Amino acid sequence: MIVDQRLCLGCAVCAAVCPNDAVTISGGKPEFSSDCNDCGLCARVCPTGALREGEER
Amino acid sequence: MTEERYDVVVVGAGPAGSMAAWAAAREGCDVLVLERRAEIGVPKQCAEGISARGLKHAGIKPQDEWIANEVSRALIYAPNGERFEVPGDGYILERKLFDRWLAARAVDEGAELRLLAHARRALLEEGRVVGVEFEDEEGVHEVRAEVVIAADGIESRVGRSAGLVPPLEPEDLCTCAQYEMVGVDVEEDATHFFVDNETFPGGYFWVFPKGDGRANVGLGIRGSEAEPGLALELLDRAIREHELLSDVLEGAKPVELNVGGVPVCGPLGRTYDDGILVVGDAARQVNPITGGGLHTSLVCGRIAGEVAAEAASEEDPSAERLKEYQERWEEEFGRMFKLTRKASRALSNMSNDELNALAEALDQEDILKLVRGEGVARVAKKVVKRKPSLIKHVRHLIG
C-alpha cells in the first residue's frame, strides 16, 4: 500500500482492521510488512483517503 | 538489549491506561507506562463528551482546567428534522488537558512514564505474557512485568500479539472525521446528534459545543459502508449542504481536524489471560450506540489497575487470578454493553423512514433507556405496538 504522508494523520484505523497484522504505526505513520496482500481493507476505512494500493517506491 | 522488571507495565497513556497506572501505583506497585507519542492526549481522537454520572462513576471530580463546557441535555435530530430532548448533565472536555492531568496524576502517585516508547509486542513464555518488547530512540528493549495492561488503543499491538485482540471487522467500527470549529451557532447547553442513515450510514453526525462558538463538529460512518476518504468527504459535504446543518454551521471555520476509528462491536469476550489485561478501545469497551468510550474506559482502567496490583502483590498473575478484572467490569457494564450492542445493530439497519417512525414511537425516557441499555425490551415492545412495521428490526430486542 502507498501512504500519502500529507493526508495520513496516524489514527491507526488501518492497523486495527488489517487481517494479516501487516501494519505497524511507526513515527505516527503506518508501515506495511511483507505480510500485506493488498486486500485494500485499510484503504476502505481510512477516514482521510491516505492509502492506496500499490508498491511504495 | 537491556532488561528491566516492574510489577505492572501499562501500554498506552490514554484515559484507560493512565487510570490503570494511577490505581496500581496507589496500591504501592512499581508501575511503568509506555507511551509511543511525544505528548499525551495529542492528537485528540474523540468528541470529548462525558456524562456527569460517568465522571462521577470513575471517581473523578470535575476540574475547571480541563472542562471546556457544561451541558444539561442531549438534542437528537431524526432524519426529518424532528428533534428530541433528552435531559442529562455532562461535560465537554479539553481532552489534551484531561489526558495530561490523568497521566500526571499517575506519575504523582509514583508511576514512571516513558514517552516515545513504542511497544511492539507482548513477550510470551510458555504461552504466558511476561512483559513487553518496546522500541525507543536507543533501540529495542524488553521489560518484564508480573502483569501487562494493554491500553494501546484501537489497533492494540500488544493485545493482538498476546492473542486476545482480533482485527476489527469493518462493520464493527465507525470511521470518523471531526473538525474543531469556531463560529458555530448552536445551543451550547446541549450536545447535538443528527441521525441519518442515508447520509451517515451506521453512524451519526455530532456537534459538541465547547463554549463561545467553539465546537467539535464531526461524524462517524460504519466501516462496512465506507470508501477511501469517505468520512472526511462526507463531513465537508454535510457542513456545506446538509439541510439540518448548513444553517447552524454557516460561517463556522475549522481550526483543527481529527480522525479516528471507534469500535462499535461491544467488548471483547475475554479481556484477560495469563499475565495480561486489555482495557479501553483495545478491549472495545465503548458504548456501541453512542460510540462513547470515556466513561467505560476510565472505570474499566481503574478496575484493571486495582486487580493487576493485587495479583502482582500476591505474585499470582495467572488468568484465574486476573479473571476478577473481567468479572468486575462485567458487573458494572456487562448488561449495558449487551443491550446497546443489539440496539445499535437494529438502528444501523433502519432506513431514514424507519428512523423517523421510530422517533415518533419513542419519548425522551425511552431514548435515555436505549442509550444506557436499560429496559430495552420494554422500549422495543412499545415500538412494535406503536409502529408495527418496525417489528423486523426490534423483534430480537424483545425478551
Interface residues (C-beta under 8 A of the other chain):
Chain A: L7 L9 G10 C11 A12 V13 A15 A16 V17 C18 P19 D21 V23 T24 I25 S26 G28 L41 A43 R44 V45 C46 P47 T48 G49 A50 L51 R52
Chain B: R36 R37 P43 Q45 H118 R120 G153 I154 E155 S156 R157 R160 P167 L168 E169 P170 L173 T175 C176 A177 G223 A226 E227 P228 G229 L230 A231 L232 E233 L257 N258 V259 G260 G261 P263
